[in-house]
Amino acid sequence: MSANCVIESVTVEEGSGDGPKLQTRLFKPREGDGSGLVVVLVHPYSVLGGFQGLLKGIAIGLANNGHTSITFDMRGAGKSTGKPSLTGFAEVNDVVAVCKWAVHNLGARRILLVGSSAGAPIAGSAVDKIEQVVGYVSLGYPFGLAASILFGRHHKNILQSPKPKFFVMGNRDGFTSVKQLRNKLSSAAGRVETYLIAGVSHFQMEGPDYDAKMVSLIHDFISRL
């Protein structure tokens, strides 16, 4: 996806200087929409090689559509310092730090959190920790039984949040079945939307071939916030 936006690199320091230093990229539209909304994207599982570059295509696409977007390497991924955790709970603090940075340095009045794969439960646990977060998008939330061994304790945090939620998944996702997704979301609070992509697996949907589709879905969701 070609970039018609300005891309900048910054380092976000968590805490009072003794926390991880998070390598962060800003994708700024050449002409903003004036809404004060910033999209913060949370990458897949660091332990299995997830890093912010996997979300570059989506971030560029969103910026091309007028939305300032942020990707970052969570602790221990890419060039960020620190060590990744197995369950993703330490990484929730990374998401909160980047969101707070966006509020203080970009003047973000509204934030949309987008999590991909294991980034979805991590982002979901951060949603109610930041006042400015107005919505949440999950790209392939791993609700299935095996993935729940690692991420199950995150589930209630997003399901109980009153903020608008949008779950996107391939109907051939190997981590979560359509039935498991619907069962989980049946108890969710607030406004919940879903979108199933026919014939697509978990890792297919993560691939660059679906970046444009993800951008379109996220852009449409923003218009409904």
Disulfide bonds with the S-S distance in Angstrom:
none
